[in-house]
Amino acid sequence: MISIICYLIVSTIMLCAGIYGFFTRHNLLAMLISVELMLNATDINFAVFNRLLYPNGQEGYFFALFSIAISAAETAIAIAIMINIYRNIRSIQVDKINKMKW
């Protein structure tokens, strides 16, 4: 059986990789993937702490499912915004987007 510490280490690595990717990438899509990686790390934490604190409860799993639903909606909206930006300025690089216009 895998210990809870191993899950927390994996979650920490995922969170750090997401933070690093968010701050070092210049592409909006790569930044969105980094945000999703950070959200998945929190979902792992919800499940692990639910198992640690409330072994017979389901609250952490429901929070994880709710977080997945929110991140799916956030991803759909972010991709729609990226498509709109690409149509207007033909690039999704953060450096090229200096101001938003009507």
N, C-alpha and C positions, 0 to 999 in steps of 0.2 A: 504494500500500500504506500502510495506517495504521501509524504508529509505536507502539512499546510505551508511550511516554510518554502518548499519548492515552488508551490503555486505563487506565493508572494514574491519570490525572486523572479519568476517569469513575468509576473505583472509589473514589477519594477523595471525590468529590462525593456518591456514593451512601452512603458510610460516614458522612460528616458530616450528611447529611440524615436518616439513620437515628438517629444519636445525638441530633440536635436534636428529631426527632419523639418519641423515647422520653422525653426529659426534659420536653417541653412539653405532651404530651397527657395528658388525664385519663381517657380511655376505654381499657379494657383491649384492645379489638380494635385500636385505632389503635396502641397500644404493641406489640402482636404484629406488626402490619404493619411497624413500624419495625425490630423485631428481624430480621424476614425480609429487609428491605432491607440491613441490615448483613451478614447471612450471604451474600446474593448478591454483595455487594462483595468478600467474602473469596473466593468462588468465582471471580470474575473475576481476582483476584490469583493464585490457584492456577494458572489457565490461562495467564496472562501470564508468570509466572515459570517455568513449565514450558517454555514456548516459548523464553524467553530463555536459560535455563541448560541445558536438555536438549532440543534441537530434535527429536530422533528418539525421545524417551522419551514415555511415557504416564502417568507417575506423578501429575503435577499434575491431569490430567483425571480420573483415578480418585479422587483426593482430593476433587475438586469433585463428582463423582457421589455419593460417600459422604456429603459434607456436605449435598447436596440430599436424600438419603434420610433423614438424621438430622433435618433441618429439617422435612420432611414429617411425620415421626412426632411431633416436638415441637409442630407446629401442631395436629395432631389431638388430642393430649392437652390442649393449652392451650384449644382451643375446647370440648372436653368439660368442662373445669373452669369455663369462662365460662358455659356453659349451666347448669351446676349452681348457680353463684353467682346467675345471673339468676332461676332458679326459687325460690331462697330469699329474696332481698332485692329482686327486681324492678329491679335496676340493675347495670350493669357499670362504673359510674364509680368510679375509684380512691378518690375522696374519701368515698364512701358506705360503702366496705368498711373498717371500723375494726377488726374482729376476726373470726377464723374460729371458728365454733361447730361442735359435733358435729352 
